[in-house]
Amino acid sequence: MSPMRRRQSSRSNLLLLLATVLFFFGGIEAVLRVTGIDKGKPISPQIYQKSDDPALSYELKPNLREPAFRSTVVTDRRGFRSEEIQAGKQTIALLGDSVTFGYGLENEQTLASHLATGLAKKFNVVSAAAPGYTLGQEAAIYKEKVAQLHPDTVVLVFYWNDLKDMEPAVLDDEGNLQSAGWAPGQPTCHPIETGILGWIPGKCWLDLHSAFYRTIKKVISARTEQSNLAQQETEYRENAFGDWVTQDQLHKYGETLSAFVNTLPKTTKLLFVIWPEKQLHLESGQQLRKIAEQNEFDVLNLYEVFGNTPQSLSWDTVHPSAATVEQAAGIIKSALEGWKLLPQ
């Protein structure tokens, strides 16, 4: 074969290889988009709507039945992920973020559902929780929607990022939650910066447009988090007094909590639930308990039950599994009964 023909053959083989690779990855991209595994761009589940109250920022849509977080989110006519209010029953209100909301769980697996069942459906158990909510938003949703139900008991479920994220997230025009302070036009890509994927050119564009890249990123991130989980739990136990919580964060949280409690009727029964994370928070946990007790809450610290190893979802190392939520609901029920915090 002449040199010219060899070059033409090599060029043809290269083009064929390139076409095969593009066809292969293009096919995967199409399958991921068509099946809904990933749409190729960062779109949150369409379960939120903007609120006219800037302190609330966003809320769950009412009358919702929508796939979200590998589950189906169902809300009532008020936008609560709990059963419709029944006249003649006294009410218990749950406030919190994605843990209380039931991220990754079906409605019947949530804290509100287990608590209502455990209390033999004697009370309306209303969940006004939503992913990403801060204490300020919990106070705002109470004022906007919960107060009119006149709950006799309020259960506030605390998670530690409540101290970091005191400002509400922003809902953009496509239904995505963005960090506080975000403005239209700001970049929203979050590509992997380490390992082999960190060397890929145009990774920010891929993160915003490629279903294949985003799926690979999710798989790698989940595997990394799971492999690091046991090590992190051990390290935090060995460094039990290490803590990222600052006095300023605790002070600001305490002020917000006090302002909220001052809006409640004096007869409201209050339970403050500390949900555990990997870090033990031995010192800040004691300070947090004191802050809650100074604001007339009884305090249930779930570290005393789960330590820093509550079982999480198999694909998420932060949010609790269905079994953990069910166990926690039973403990909260016992606390409400034992400490006489149920509606009378």
Rosetta blueprint (number, residue, H / E / L):
1 M L
2 S L
3 P H
4 M H
5 R H
6 R H
7 R H
8 Q H
9 S H
10 S H
11 R H
12 S H
13 N H
14 L H
15 L H
16 L H
17 L H
18 L H
19 A H
20 T H
21 V H
22 L H
23 F H
24 F H
25 F H
26 G H
27 G H
28 I H
29 E H
30 A H
31 V H
32 L H
33 R H
34 V H
35 T H
36 G L
37 I L
38 D L
39 K L
40 G L
41 K L
42 P L
43 I L
44 S L
45 P L
46 Q L
47 I L
48 Y E
49 Q E
50 K E
51 S L
52 D L
53 D L
54 P L
55 A L
56 L L
57 S L
58 Y E
59 E E
60 L E
61 K L
62 P L
63 N L
64 L L
65 R E
66 E E
67 P E
68 A E
69 F L
70 R L
71 S E
72 T E
73 V E
74 V E
75 T L
76 D L
77 R L
78 R L
79 G L
80 F L
81 R L
82 S L
83 E L
84 E L
85 I L
86 Q L
87 A L
88 G L
89 K L
90 Q L
91 T E
92 I E
93 A E
94 L E
95 L E
96 G L
97 D L
98 S H
99 V H
100 T H
101 F H
102 G L
103 Y L
104 G L
105 L L
106 E L
107 N H
108 E H
109 Q H
110 T L
111 L H
112 A H
113 S H
114 H H
115 L H
116 A H
117 T H
118 G H
119 L L
120 A L
121 K L
122 K L
123 F L
124 N E
125 V E
126 V E
127 S E
128 A L
129 A L
130 A L
131 P L
132 G L
133 Y L
134 T L
135 L H
136 G H
137 Q H
138 E H
139 A H
140 A H
141 I H
142 Y H
143 K H
144 E H
145 K H
146 V H
147 A H
148 Q H
149 L H
150 H L
151 P L
152 D L
153 T E
154 V E
155 V E
156 L E
157 V E
158 F E
159 Y L
160 W L
161 N H
162 D H
163 L H
164 K H
165 D L
166 M L
167 E L
168 P L
169 A L
170 V E
171 L E
172 D L
173 D L
174 E L
175 G L
176 N L
177 L E
178 Q E
179 S L
180 A L
181 G L
182 W L
183 A L
184 P L
185 G L
186 Q L
187 P L
188 T L
189 C L
190 H L
191 P L
192 I L
193 E L
194 T L
195 G L
196 I H
197 L H
198 G H
199 W H
200 I L
201 P L
202 G L
203 K H
204 C H
205 W H
206 L H
207 D H
208 L H
209 H H
210 S L
211 A H
212 F H
213 Y H
214 R H
215 T H
216 I H
217 K H
218 K H
219 V H
220 I H
221 S H
222 A H
223 R H
224 T H
225 E H
226 Q H
227 S H
228 N H
229 L H
230 A H
231 Q H
232 Q H
233 E H
234 T H
235 E H
236 Y H
237 R H
238 E H
239 N L
240 A L
241 F L
242 G L
243 D L
244 W L
245 V L
246 T L
247 Q H
248 D H
249 Q H
250 L H
251 H H
252 K H
253 Y H
254 G H
255 E H
256 T H
257 L H
258 S H
259 A H
260 F H
261 V H
262 N L
263 T L
264 L L
265 P L
266 K L
267 T L
268 T L
269 K E
270 L E
271 L E
272 F E
273 V E
274 I E
275 W L
276 P L
277 E L
278 K L
279 Q L
280 L L
281 H L
282 L H
283 E H
284 S H
285 G H
286 Q H
287 Q H
288 L H
289 R H
290 K H
291 I H
292 A H
293 E H
294 Q H
295 N L
296 E L
297 F L
298 D E
299 V E
300 L E
301 N E
302 L L
303 Y H
304 E H
305 V H
306 F H
307 G L
308 N L
309 T L
310 P L
311 Q L
312 S E
313 L L
314 S L
315 W L
316 D L
317 T L
318 V L
319 H L
320 P E
321 S L
322 A H
323 A H
324 T H
325 V H
326 E H
327 Q H
328 A H
329 A H
330 G H
331 I H
332 I H
333 K H
334 S H
335 A H
336 L H
337 E H
338 G H
339 W L
340 K L
341 L L
342 L L
343 P L
344 Q L
